[in-house]
């Protein structure tokens, strides 16, 4: 589907949107955004499913990514934990690190192995050594919270069928608080709260 023309992907998206029986989103802010841009959504109930683990926020930092990937102790980590793909703006995010302060690095982590993935190969080739790291293999689910707690900031990007990155989520992973901007952005600029 990623290689299909943008108008074809949009037509499929609109057809699927007309068939939904419920809208599942993380919070009211995202519901408002989605209903504002997706004019084909029928009037259906909304189910809110927070995109974070339940329970108490983990306050203790982890050095998981520093240790596993050989990242220097003095480096701060921006974690992109999700799909490594064109629709997730992975290459653009990696390229944006050229303008970051020297003590910040970017780590990509995926729930899938990145070993034979052609897009991950392109990302590896474009990544600046010592600035962008790929966590190549998924971790067991019981280790994932430790991985997340080793990041200073989490980021997730997504691209609409034919547009610029459409959402940016930034926050302190595992802290119980997050910062978010759910709006269309024209470039990948740091957003700090």
ROMIFI-933953 format. One line per 8 residues: number of its first residue (from 0); for each residue z, x, y negated of C-alpha. Coordinates in nm, 2 decimals. Example, Ala and Ser with C-alpha at 12.3 -4.5 7.8 and 13.67 -1.06 7.14 Angstrom:
2
0	0.78:1.23:0.45  0.71:1.37:0.11
This chain:
193
0	0.00:0.00:0.00  0.07:0.29:-0.23  -0.30:0.39:-0.23  -0.42:0.03:-0.29  -0.56:-0.04:-0.64  -0.29:-0.15:-0.89  -0.44:-0.50:-0.93  -0.43:-0.56:-0.55
8	-0.06:-0.45:-0.53  0.03:-0.68:-0.82  -0.15:-0.97:-0.65  0.05:-0.91:-0.33  0.37:-0.88:-0.53  0.30:-1.21:-0.71  0.21:-1.39:-0.38  0.54:-1.26:-0.22
16	0.74:-1.36:-0.53  0.62:-1.72:-0.50  0.74:-1.74:-0.15  1.11:-1.63:-0.20  1.39:-1.86:-0.11  1.66:-1.66:-0.29  1.68:-1.37:-0.54  1.90:-1.09:-0.43
24	2.01:-0.85:-0.71  2.30:-0.62:-0.79  2.43:-0.81:-1.10  2.35:-1.05:-1.38  2.18:-0.79:-1.59  1.92:-0.71:-1.33  1.87:-1.08:-1.26  1.79:-1.14:-1.62
32	1.55:-0.84:-1.63  1.38:-0.95:-1.31  1.34:-1.31:-1.42  1.21:-1.19:-1.76  0.93:-0.98:-1.61  0.84:-1.17:-1.30  0.70:-1.50:-1.43  0.59:-1.61:-1.08
40	0.94:-1.64:-0.95  1.03:-1.99:-0.84  1.36:-2.14:-0.94  1.57:-2.03:-0.65  1.94:-1.94:-0.61  2.06:-1.59:-0.70  2.28:-1.39:-0.46  2.46:-1.09:-0.61
48	2.51:-0.80:-0.38  2.67:-0.50:-0.55  2.49:-0.17:-0.47  2.80:0.03:-0.40  3.06:0.07:-0.13  3.36:-0.16:-0.14  3.72:-0.05:-0.18  3.89:0.19:-0.40
56	3.68:0.43:-0.60  3.69:0.79:-0.46  3.85:1.01:-0.72  3.84:1.34:-0.53  3.53:1.56:-0.59  3.34:1.71:-0.30  3.14:2.03:-0.28  2.92:1.89:0.00
64	2.58:1.95:-0.17  2.69:2.28:-0.32  2.78:2.41:0.02  2.49:2.26:0.22  2.22:2.36:-0.02  2.37:2.69:-0.15  2.40:2.56:-0.51  2.62:2.78:-0.73
72	2.96:2.65:-0.81  2.90:2.65:-1.18  2.60:2.41:-1.15  2.63:2.04:-1.22  2.43:1.81:-0.99  2.21:1.51:-1.07  2.15:1.33:-0.74  1.85:1.12:-0.67
80	1.95:0.95:-0.34  1.67:0.72:-0.23  1.31:0.73:-0.15  1.11:1.04:-0.23  0.78:0.88:-0.33  0.53:0.83:-0.61  0.67:0.48:-0.68  1.02:0.64:-0.72
88	0.88:0.88:-0.98  1.00:1.18:-0.78  0.75:1.43:-0.92  0.80:1.32:-1.28  1.18:1.35:-1.23  1.14:1.70:-1.09  0.92:1.80:-1.38  1.17:1.67:-1.63
96	1.42:1.93:-1.52  1.22:2.19:-1.73  1.40:2.05:-2.03  1.75:2.02:-1.88  2.03:2.26:-1.97  2.05:2.56:-1.74  2.38:2.45:-1.58  2.22:2.13:-1.44
104	2.02:2.10:-1.12  1.85:1.81:-0.94  1.89:1.72:-0.58  1.67:1.48:-0.39  1.83:1.31:-0.08  1.65:1.06:0.14  1.76:0.84:0.42  1.45:0.97:0.61
112	1.37:1.32:0.72  1.14:1.49:0.46  1.00:1.75:0.71  0.65:1.61:0.76  0.62:1.39:0.46  0.31:1.48:0.25  0.46:1.36:-0.08  0.78:1.57:-0.01
120	0.55:1.87:0.05  0.39:1.81:-0.30  0.74:1.78:-0.45  0.86:2.11:-0.28  0.55:2.29:-0.42  0.61:2.16:-0.77  0.99:2.21:-0.77  1.13:2.50:-0.97
128	1.34:2.72:-0.73  1.71:2.71:-0.83  1.65:2.39:-1.04  1.53:2.13:-0.79  1.67:2.10:-0.43  1.56:1.88:-0.14  1.82:1.77:0.11  1.57:1.76:0.39
136	1.76:1.56:0.66  1.96:1.23:0.64  2.33:1.26:0.69  2.55:1.04:0.92  2.67:0.74:0.74  3.03:0.85:0.75  2.94:1.17:0.56  2.73:1.00:0.29
144	3.03:0.92:0.06  3.11:1.29:0.06  2.75:1.38:-0.03  2.76:1.13:-0.32  3.10:1.25:-0.45  2.95:1.60:-0.49  2.71:1.48:-0.76  2.80:1.46:-1.13
152	2.53:1.20:-1.21  2.32:0.97:-0.99  1.97:0.86:-1.09  1.72:0.62:-0.95  1.38:0.54:-1.09  1.11:0.29:-0.99  0.76:0.23:-1.12  0.60:-0.11:-1.14
160	0.25:-0.15:-1.00  0.07:-0.02:-1.31  0.33:0.09:-1.55  0.58:0.36:-1.65  0.92:0.40:-1.49  1.09:0.06:-1.50  1.45:0.12:-1.43  1.70:0.40:-1.48
168	2.04:0.40:-1.33  2.28:0.67:-1.43  2.64:0.71:-1.36  2.92:0.91:-1.20  2.86:0.85:-0.83  3.17:0.73:-0.64  3.38:0.70:-0.95  3.39:0.32:-0.94
176	3.22:0.30:-1.28  2.85:0.34:-1.35  2.63:0.34:-1.65  2.29:0.17:-1.64  1.99:0.09:-1.84  1.77:-0.18:-1.69  1.48:-0.16:-1.92  1.13:-0.03:-1.93
184	1.12:0.33:-2.05  0.81:0.52:-2.15  0.93:0.86:-2.03  1.21:1.00:-1.83  1.46:1.10:-2.09  1.83:1.16:-2.02  2.05:0.86:-2.09  2.42:0.93:-2.13
192	2.71:0.69:-2.17
